[in-house]
Amino acid sequence: MPERDGYIPGVPCWVDTTQPDPEAAVAFYRDLFGWEFEDVLPPGSEGKYFTARIRGGDVAAVGSIPEGAPQAATWNTYVWVDSADGTASEVRGAGGGALREPFDVGDSGRMAVFTDPEGAAFCVWQAKEHKGARIVNEHGSLNFNGLNTRDPEGAKVFYGAVFGWRTLGLPGGFQMWTLPGYGDHLETIHPGIRKQVADVGGPEGFEDVVASIVPVGDDQPDVRPHWGVTFAVDDADAIAEKAAELGGKVVVSPMDAPWVRMTVIADPQGATFTASKYVPENRDLATQADTTSAS
């Protein structure tokens, strides 16, 4: 897919990880994904913010944990909006809250950090000079974002009110967030995307998908509602092995799932993410799962 130059409102557009020791995290991700880093904050700044790039294109960032925030490493999802301040009103009106009110990030943009009614945190990005992730859907770059929630129905009401998202059901009981019109946007920057989706067996409307819904069951009492991040990789098994060698932890061993082979990894400071290899022949696993659950 060609390099991105911005997004439309309601689409996840950027990810960063906040870490107790940003320099150590930079070393881990540089060795894991081959990212090149630049500390983009002025000399003498209290914190650090290292932008990660592939072939000169921004893909993610590693930063310090903001003052007053819990000292826990995490990956953060940003959604593109026209107005961070306007979105703040939408969030409150839908029952959400604010961890950080809208503020300017130099000439890069304006952002805020909100929570949904379950407490899952997400960021919004009102772009100026920084246009989000430039390279996506290739090895070491952002591939997907997903909401882990204990209340899918409540989440549908909240995110529908804030971003206009709807949902698409897939075989096997999987659900995706969709943004009406996103497929039209993709078609303008990647002509033929609808045909490509259809050719690999994607269901009608899949081109409008912007994120996933991951239900958290009662058998996962320690999993809090949160937004997760998925990076595309060429080999999930090799990435899991390399992450372990670099001091990370393989939380979920490489496994086949509908459309992908994936693994869940925690970096050395505890921030978790998914690494996923696209495997089109795995598309039938969704149907098999649906058939098995019905038998």
N, C-alpha and C positions, 0 to 999 in steps of 0.2 A: 504494500500500500504506500502511496506517495507520502512524503513528509507533510505533517499537519502544519497549518498556519492559523490556528484558532479553532474554536468550537462554537456550537450554538447553545443558547440557554437551556439548562436542564441536563447537560451531558457531563459526566465525570471527565475532568480534563488534566488533572495533575495529581501526583502523589509525592509525599515526602515522609521521612522517618525522623522522629525526634528521639535523641539518644543521650544518656548520661555522659558518654564519652564519644563525641562525634568523630574524632580522629581515628579511634579504633574501628568504628563502624565503616568509615571510609575505606580503611585497609581491607576489611572483610568483603565489602561489596565490589571493590576494585578487583580483587582476586577472583571473586565468584563470577561476576558478569563481564569483567573487562571494562568497566566504566572508567572514564576519565573525569577528574574532578577539578573544580575551581571554587575557592572560597570567595563568594561574591559580596560579602559584607566588607565595609571599609575597615582599614587597619584601626585597631583600638576598640572595635566593637565588643560589647560584653559577651555576646554569643558568637556562634559559628553557623554558617549556612553554606554547605558545599553543593553546588549544582553538578549533577552527574550527566555525562554526555556520551553518546555513541556517534562517531563520525562528525563530531561538532554539533549534533542536535541534542537538545535537552530531553532527558528521559525521566528524571526523578531528582530528589535532593536528600541530603543528610544534614540535620541541624541540631542545635542544642535544644534542650527542653526549656520552654519559657519559664521565667521566674514565677514561682507560686504554683506551678503545675506539678502533679505527681511525678516522682522521679522513676518513671517506668518507660522503657523503650516501646514505641508503637509506630505502626504505619498509618498514615492519614490520607483520606480521600478528599479531593476538592471537586466541587461541581461548579461549572461555568454559569454565571448569572449576569443579567444586565445591570443589576443594582444590589450590592450587598446590604445596603440600608433597607431597601424595599423588601428584600428577602427576610430580613429580621422581623419585619411586621408580619409577613406570611407565616414564619415559623411560630411566633408567639400566638397568632390567631389559631393555629392548628394544634396548639398544646405543647410545643417544644420550648426549649430554653436556649440561653446563650452562655457559653463559657468565655468567649471573648467577643465583645461588641465590635462592629465594623471599624476597621482602621486602615490607614494607607500604608503600603509597603513601598516606600520611595516612589519612583516612577514606574515600578513594575505593575502595580495594580492595587486593588482594595479588597480586603478579605474579612472574614469573620469565622468564628468557630461556634457551631450550634449543637444542640442535642435534640434527638427526637423524643417522644414521650416515654420511651423505654430507657433513655439515657445513652443511646448510641451516638457518638460524636462524629460530626462531619464538618468539613470546611466549605465555604463558598468563595469563588474567585471572580472578581470583577476586573477584567483584564485591561491593562494599559499597554506597557511595552512587552510584558511577559505573556506569551500566547499559549501557555500550557505545554504539555508534552509534544515535542516535535516529531519524535519517532515512536511508533507504537506497533504492537503485533509482530515484532520480530525478536530474535533471541536477546534476552536481557532488557526488554522494554515492557511497558505497561500493556497488559492484555485484557484485564477485566477488573471490575470492582464488585463486591457483593455484600449485601446487608445480612448479617447473622441476627436473627430476631426470634423472640419467643412469642410474638404476637403479630403474625403476618397480616391478619385482617386489619388490625389497628395501624400497622405500617402502611398499608395500602391507602387508608384514609389520609394519613399525615403526608406522605410523599406525593400523593395525588394532589393535595391542596397546595403544597409548596412548589413542586416542580411540574405538575401536570402529568406525572407518570401514570401509566396504566400497566396492566400485567398480561403476560402471555403464558398460557399453560403448555407444557411439553409432555410427551410420553414419559411415563415413569413417575409422574407427580411433580416434576420440576417446574419452577415458575421463574419468569424473568420480568424485570422492569422494562417497559417500553416507553418511548417518547414519540407520540404521533408526529410524523414529518421528518424524523431523523434519517430514515431511509432515503428520502428525497435529497437531503443534504449530502449523504454519502455518495449518492449517484452523481452529484455534480463534481465531487473531487475524485471519485473512483468509478468512472463510467462502467456499467456492466455488473455492478456489485449485486443487484437483485438476481440476475441470471446466475451468477456464481453461487449465491446462496441456494437457489433452487436446484442447481446442477448437483450439489453435494447432499441434497435431501433436506435442506432446511425448511421448516414449516412456513406457511404464509404469515407475513408480519415479522419474521425474525430480523429483517433488516432494520427494524425500529428498536431493537434491544439495546439498552444502555448499561444494564447491570443485572445482577442476579439476586434472588431471594433465597436465603439458606435458613430453613427453620431450625431452631435450637430446641431439642427435646428435653423432657424431664430427666432423661438419663444422662444429661450433661450439666449437672448442677453448678459446675465451676466455670462454665462458659458464659460470659456476660454478653449482652447485645453489643455488637460492634460492626464497623465496616472493615472488610478485609480486602486485600490487594493480591492480584494474580499477575505474575510476570510470565511472558512467553519464553520458552526455552527449546533448544534443539533436541535435548535428551534429558528427561526428568530423572532417570536413574543416575546419570553421570553428575548432574547438579546436586542430587542428594548426597552422593558420595563425596563430592568436593566440599560441600558445605560442612559436612562432619569433619573433614580433614582440617578445615579452617577454624574449627572451634564452635560451629553451630550445632544444632540438634535437629535430627529428623523426627518431627512430631508424628507425621503420617508417612509411612513408607510408600515408595512409588506404587501406584495402583492404576488400573484401567478404569475409566469412567466414560459415560457417554461423550463421544467426540474427542476425548483427550486421554493422555496418560499424565498423571499429576502426582505431586508430593507436597506436603506441608512442612515448612522449615522454620525453625526459630533461630535468629541470628545470635551471636554470643552474648548480647545484652538482653535478649528475650523478645524482640519484636518478631512476630510471626508473619509469614507470607506464603502464598501458594506459587509453585513453579509448575507450568503446564505446557505439555507438548501437544500440538494439534494432531490428532490421529483420526482421519475421516472414517476409516473402517470401523471405528468404535461407535459409530452413530447408532448401530443396532442394539447396543447395550441398553439404551433407554427403553426400547420396545420389549427387550427380554426382561428387564426389571419390572415393567408394567405387567407383563404376562405372568411372571412368577408371583407377584403380589396378589394377582387376581385368582390364582389357582389354589 
